[in-house]
């Protein structure tokens, strides 16, 4: 940790000494937290740290206390996980010199560097698409194929969730991120619910009138390679189709679940991709692919300057809208707990929920029967906006598949719900009856 490096520097500067002292205090708090977790002790109230949702987390904790479910082994898992990262955030927020420190940043950056081969491969593919741009607009069949490839690229980009996969070697990561057509075709059998045809049929129906804004929203998951694939998909939607003209990306406002995207991660990703020294050259990278990457990311930078790409923090009342993603609730309560965000998303042409946690939150983190429909599991959220969920299975919650498939997997692969080997592409359009 940075405080250790500062301590080893031998500096007598008062500011550095204070930073060392505060850093050691944060480490001590984290160690104490780990001790309490292992012994099933009660969850502590989150201190008034000047950050949002202190009252909300503590109110939920009070209810759990009254029900006798306020220890680490008895609290609902979704609440306990979100509480953990909110409490950990308070350790930094209460300091003077560590307020904006991201303890997970170095690991996120290290993993991103390991993605160089796949990143260059995708950049060259996008360059080739650029040369075919005029033809693509008038060829819906080819657009359909490319759209589905983009969906699968984004889907399996989630394979590098650092909160679950902390011991992968660079070669392991490269294997998970293989993006060629053959690799995607081979993976298709592992998509247990596949609504790609349905979502493309819906997208084709949008056809916004000329001059109007058609927006797509990405509720982001992991930084690094997954964020890169999200940006590529967004680029495809606004550059190569007529269905969308604007994309809003929804990050987390502070470090969350180890690898989730923060605003700093988002903007730093653009800078890292444009840096000639960020990635180490490999046998698979060439001056041509490096040029293709530079061209593509410079386009993204222009899109950010022009407002074609935006972070949700940059929209009206954006900070408040973005808070909900680090709250303790399932998305069932979005209309009530974050009404301005809910109303904002109802105006979107398509909302894409990325990753396992967003899937769990959207379905209430309930252990539904596997045959439960996606619409039923979404509860009050169903039909509010057109929702596409891209999720590799890393938790028990699974809906929308047949009992036969579930029984077969229970028999041949006991860990199919949690091992990241299988995935779900789930889509539900907006209810137009309103």
C-alpha positions in Angstrom: 0.0 0.0 0.0 1.1 3.6 -0.6 1.5 4.3 3.2 4.1 1.5 3.4 6.1 3.1 0.6 5.9 6.5 2.3 7.1 5.0 5.6 10.1 3.4 3.8 11.0 6.8 2.3 12.4 8.1 5.6 10.9 11.6 5.0 10.4 13.9 8.0 7.9 16.2 6.1 5.0 16.8 8.5 2.4 16.2 5.6 4.0 12.9 4.7 4.1 11.9 8.4 0.4 12.6 8.7 -0.3 10.6 5.6 1.7 7.7 7.0 -0.2 7.9 10.3 -3.6 8.1 8.6 -2.6 5.2 6.2 -1.7 3.0 9.1 -5.0 3.9 10.8 -6.9 2.8 7.7 -4.9 -0.5 7.6 -5.7 -1.1 11.3 -9.4 -0.5 10.7 -9.4 -2.9 7.7 -7.7 -5.5 9.9 -10.2 -5.1 12.6 -13.1 -5.4 10.1 -11.6 -8.6 8.8 -11.4 -9.9 12.4 -15.1 -9.1 13.0 -16.3 -10.6 9.7 -14.5 -13.9 10.4 -16.2 -14.2 13.8 -19.7 -13.3 12.7 -19.9 -10.2 14.8 -22.5 -7.5 14.4 -22.3 -5.0 11.5 -21.4 -1.6 12.9 -23.2 1.6 12.0 -21.6 3.6 9.2 -20.1 6.8 10.7 -21.1 10.2 9.5 -18.3 10.7 7.0 -19.8 13.4 4.8 -20.5 10.9 2.1 -24.0 10.1 0.9 -26.4 7.3 2.0 -25.1 7.0 5.6 -28.7 7.3 7.0 -30.0 4.9 4.4 -27.5 2.2 5.1 -27.9 2.6 8.9 -31.7 2.6 8.6 -31.6 -0.8 6.8 -29.1 -2.1 9.4 -31.5 -1.1 12.2 -34.2 -3.1 10.6 -31.9 -6.1 10.3 -31.0 -5.7 14.0 -34.6 -5.8 15.0 -35.0 -9.0 13.0 -31.8 -10.5 14.5 -30.1 -10.6 11.1 -27.4 -8.0 11.6 -24.2 -10.2 11.8 -21.9 -11.0 9.0 -23.2 -14.5 8.6 -26.9 -13.7 9.0 -27.4 -10.4 7.1 -28.8 -10.7 3.5 -25.9 -11.2 1.2 -26.6 -8.3 -1.2 -26.9 -5.8 1.7 -23.8 -7.2 3.5 -21.7 -6.9 0.3 -22.8 -3.3 -0.5 -22.4 -2.4 3.2 -18.9 -3.7 3.2 -17.7 -1.4 0.4 -19.6 1.6 1.8 -18.1 1.0 5.2 -14.6 0.6 3.7 -15.2 3.9 1.8 -15.8 5.6 5.1 -12.3 4.7 6.3 -10.8 6.9 3.5 -13.5 9.5 3.6 -12.8 10.3 7.3 -9.1 10.9 6.6 -7.5 14.2 5.5 -5.1 13.0 2.9 -6.6 9.7 1.7 -10.1 10.9 0.8 -9.8 10.3 -3.0 -7.5 7.2 -2.8 -8.6 4.1 -4.7 -7.1 1.1 -3.0 -7.9 -1.1 -6.0 -6.5 1.2 -8.7 -3.1 -0.5 -9.1 -4.7 -3.9 -9.5 -7.2 -2.6 -12.1 -4.4 -1.0 -14.1 -2.2 -4.1 -13.9 -5.0 -6.3 -15.3 -5.8 -3.8 -18.0 -2.1 -3.8 -19.2 -2.5 -7.6 -19.6 -5.2 -7.1 -22.2 -3.0 -5.6 -24.9 -3.4 -8.4 -27.5 -7.2 -8.4 -27.4 -7.4 -4.6 -27.4 -5.2 -4.3 -30.5 -7.2 -7.1 -32.3 -10.5 -5.3 -31.6 -9.0 -1.9 -32.7 -8.1 -3.4 -36.1 -11.5 -4.9 -36.5 -13.1 -1.6 -35.8 -10.8 0.1 -38.4 -11.9 -2.5 -40.9 -15.5 -1.6 -40.1 -14.8 2.0 -40.6 -13.8 1.3 -44.2 -17.2 -0.4 -44.8 -19.3 2.2 -42.9 -21.4 3.4 -45.9 -22.2 -0.1 -46.9 -23.2 -1.2 -43.4 -25.8 1.4 -43.0 -27.8 -0.1 -45.8 -27.2 -3.7 -44.9 -29.4 -4.7 -41.9 -28.4 -8.3 -42.2 -24.7 -7.6 -41.8 -25.5 -5.0 -39.0 -27.4 -7.8 -37.2 -24.4 -10.1 -37.3 -22.1 -7.3 -36.1 -24.5 -6.3 -33.3 -24.5 -9.8 -31.9 -20.8 -10.0 -32.1 -20.6 -6.8 -30.1 -23.0 -8.2 -27.6 -20.9 -11.3 -27.1 -17.7 -9.3 -26.9 -19.3 -7.2 -24.1 -20.7 -10.3 -22.4 -17.5 -12.2 -22.1 -15.5 -9.0 -21.4 -17.0 -9.5 -17.9 -14.7 -12.6 -17.5 -12.1 -10.4 -15.9 -14.1 -9.4 -12.8 -11.2 -8.7 -10.3 -13.4 -9.2 -7.2 -13.7 -12.9 -8.1 -10.6 -13.6 -10.3 -7.6 -12.3 -8.4 -5.0 -15.0 -9.3 -5.2 -15.1 -13.1 -1.9 -15.0 -15.0 -1.6 -12.7 -18.1 -2.0 -15.8 -20.3 -5.2 -16.8 -18.4 -6.6 -13.3 -19.0 -5.7 -13.4 -22.7 -7.5 -16.7 -23.1 -10.6 -15.4 -21.5 -10.6 -12.3 -23.7 -10.3 -14.2 -27.0 -12.6 -12.2 -29.3 -12.4 -14.0 -32.7 -15.5 -15.3 -34.4 -14.6 -18.9 -33.8 -14.1 -18.3 -30.1 -17.5 -16.6 -29.9 -19.2 -19.3 -31.8 -17.7 -21.9 -29.4 -19.0 -19.9 -26.4 -22.5 -19.7 -27.7 -23.5 -23.0 -26.2 -22.6 -21.5 -22.8 -25.2 -18.7 -23.2 -28.1 -20.3 -21.3 -30.6 -17.6 -22.1 -30.0 -15.9 -25.4 -32.2 -12.9 -26.3 -29.9 -11.5 -28.9 -32.4 -11.9 -31.7 -35.1 -10.2 -29.7 -33.0 -7.2 -28.7 -31.9 -6.7 -32.3 -35.5 -6.9 -33.6 -36.3 -4.2 -31.0 -33.3 -2.0 -31.9 -34.3 -2.2 -35.6 -37.8 -0.9 -34.6 -36.4 2.3 -33.1 -35.6 4.2 -36.3 -35.6 7.7 -34.6 -36.7 10.6 -36.9 -33.8 12.6 -38.3 -32.5 15.3 -36.0 -33.8 13.6 -32.8 -31.6 12.2 -30.0 -31.8 8.4 -29.5 -29.9 7.5 -26.4 -28.4 4.2 -25.1 -27.4 3.9 -21.5 -24.6 1.6 -20.2 -24.8 0.8 -16.4 -21.2 -0.1 -16.1 -19.5 -3.0 -14.3 -15.7 -3.5 -14.4 -12.9 -1.2 -15.4 -10.1 -2.2 -17.7 -10.8 -4.5 -20.6 -14.6 -4.8 -19.9 -14.9 -1.0 -20.0 -12.9 -1.0 -23.2 -15.4 -3.4 -24.8 -18.3 -1.3 -23.6 -16.8 1.8 -25.3 -16.3 -0.3 -28.5 -19.9 -1.4 -28.4 -21.1 2.2 -27.8 -18.8 3.4 -30.7 -20.4 0.8 -33.0 -23.9 1.9 -32.0 -23.4 5.6 -32.7 -20.9 5.4 -35.6 -22.2 2.4 -37.6 -25.9 2.4 -37.0 -28.7 4.9 -37.4 -30.5 3.8 -34.2 -28.5 5.7 -31.6 -26.9 9.1 -31.5 -25.8 9.4 -27.9 -24.5 7.1 -25.1 -24.5 7.8 -21.4 -22.3 5.7 -19.2 -23.2 5.1 -15.5 -20.2 4.6 -13.2 -19.8 4.2 -9.4 -18.9 7.3 -7.5 -16.3 5.6 -5.4 -14.2 2.4 -5.4 -16.7 -0.4 -5.4 -16.5 -4.3 -5.6 -12.8 -4.0 -6.3 -12.9 -3.5 -10.1 -16.1 -1.4 -10.8 -15.7 1.7 -13.0 -15.3 5.1 -11.2 -15.3 8.4 -13.1 -11.5 8.5 -12.6 -11.2 5.0 -14.1 -13.3 6.1 -17.1 -11.3 9.1 -18.1 -8.0 7.5 -17.2 -8.9 4.6 -19.6 -9.0 7.1 -22.5 -5.6 8.5 -21.5 -4.0 5.1 -21.0 -5.2 3.9 -24.4 -3.7 6.9 -26.1 -0.4 6.6 -24.2 2.4 5.1 -26.4 4.0 3.7 -23.3 1.1 2.2 -21.3 1.1 -1.2 -22.9 4.1 -3.4 -23.4 4.6 -4.4 -27.1 4.0 -8.1 -27.9 4.4 -10.3 -30.9 0.7 -9.8 -31.7 0.8 -6.0 -31.7 2.0 -4.1 -34.8 2.5 -0.4 -35.7 -0.6 -0.7 -37.8 -2.8 -2.0 -34.9 -1.4 0.7 -32.6 -2.4 3.3 -35.2 -5.9 1.7 -35.5 -6.2 1.9 -31.7 -5.1 5.6 -31.6 -7.6 6.5 -34.4 -10.5 4.8 -32.5 -9.7 6.3 -29.1 -9.3 9.8 -30.5 -12.8 9.4 -32.0 -14.0 8.5 -28.5 -12.3 11.6 -27.1 -14.1 13.7 -29.7 -17.4 12.1 -28.8 -16.8 13.0 -25.2 -16.1 16.6 -26.2 -19.2 16.7 -28.4 -21.5 15.2 -25.8 -22.1 12.1 -27.9 -20.5 10.1 -25.1 -21.2 11.3 -21.6 -20.8 10.1 -18.0 -24.0 10.2 -16.0 -22.2 12.5 -13.6 -22.2 15.1 -16.5 -26.0 15.1 -17.0 -28.3 17.4 -15.1 -28.3 16.5 -11.4 -25.9 13.7 -12.4 -24.2 13.2 -9.1 -27.5 12.5 -7.4 -28.6 10.2 -10.3 -25.3 8.2 -10.0 -25.5 7.7 -6.2 -28.1 4.9 -6.5 -25.6 2.4 -7.9 -23.8 2.3 -4.6 -26.9 2.1 -2.5 -28.0 -1.0 -0.5 -31.2 -1.7 -2.4 -32.2 -3.9 -5.3 -33.3 -2.0 -8.5 -36.9 -2.9 -7.6 -36.8 0.3 -5.5 -35.3 2.6 -8.1 -38.5 4.6 -8.8 -39.0 5.3 -5.1 -35.4 5.7 -3.9 -33.9 7.4 -7.0 -36.8 8.8 -8.9 -34.7 11.2 -11.0 -32.6 8.3 -12.2 -35.6 6.2 -12.9 -37.2 9.0 -15.0 -34.0 9.6 -16.9 -33.7 5.9 -17.8 -37.3 5.8 -19.0 -36.3 8.3 -21.7 -33.6 6.0 -23.0 -33.9 3.9 -26.1 -32.0 1.0 -24.5 -30.5 0.5 -21.1 -27.7 -2.1 -20.8 -27.0 -3.6 -17.4 -23.5 -5.0 -17.3 -22.3 -7.8 -15.1 -23.2 -10.0 -12.2 -24.0 -7.4 -9.4 -26.3 -5.4 -11.7 -28.1 -8.6 -12.6 -28.5 -9.6 -8.9 -29.8 -6.1 -8.1 -32.2 -6.1 -11.0 -33.7 -9.5 -9.9 -33.8 -8.7 -6.2 -31.0 -11.1 -5.4 -33.7 -13.7 -4.8 -33.0 -17.4 -5.4 -35.8 -17.7 -7.9 -36.6 -21.0 -9.6 -34.5 -21.1 -12.7 -37.7 -21.2 -14.9 -38.9 -17.9 -13.5 -39.3 -15.4 -16.3 -37.0 -12.4 -16.5 -40.0 -10.1 -16.4 -41.2 -11.6 -13.1 -37.8 -11.4 -11.5 -37.5 -7.7 -12.4 -40.5 -7.0 -10.3 -41.6 -3.4 -10.2 -38.7 -2.5 -12.6 -40.2 -4.6 -15.4 -41.3 -2.5 -18.4 -40.0 0.8 -17.0 -37.5 1.0 -19.8 -36.1 -1.4 -22.4 -33.5 -3.4 -20.5 -30.7 -5.6 -21.8 -28.8 -7.5 -19.2 -25.4 -9.0 -20.1 -24.2 -11.3 -17.3 -21.7 -14.1 -16.8 -22.9 -16.3 -13.9 -21.0 -15.6 -10.7 -23.8 -15.9 -8.1 -26.7 -18.3 -7.4 -29.4 -16.1 -9.0 -30.5 -17.4 -12.4 -33.8 -16.9 -14.2 -35.3 -17.5 -17.7 -34.0 -21.0 -18.5 -35.8 -24.3 -18.8 -35.9 -26.8 -15.9 -34.3 -29.4 -18.2 -31.3 -27.2 -18.8 -31.0 -26.4 -15.1 -31.3 -30.1 -14.1 -28.7 -31.1 -16.7 -26.2 -28.5 -15.5 -26.8 -29.5 -11.8 -25.8 -33.0 -12.8 -22.7 -32.3 -14.9 -21.3 -29.0 -13.5 -22.2 -28.3 -9.9 -20.6 -24.8 -10.1 -22.5 -23.6 -13.2 -24.3 -20.8 -11.3 -21.1 -19.2 -10.0 -18.0 -20.2 -12.0 -18.3 -17.6 -14.8 -18.4 -20.3 -17.5 -22.0 -19.7 -18.4 -23.8 -16.5 -19.3 -27.3 -15.0 -19.7 -28.4 -12.4 -22.4 -31.7 -11.2 -21.0 -33.9 -8.6 -22.7 -37.3 -7.0 -21.8 -38.7 -4.1 -23.8 -40.4 -1.1 -22.3 -44.1 -1.4 -21.6 -45.6 0.8 -24.2 -49.1 0.8 -22.7 -48.4 3.8 -20.5 
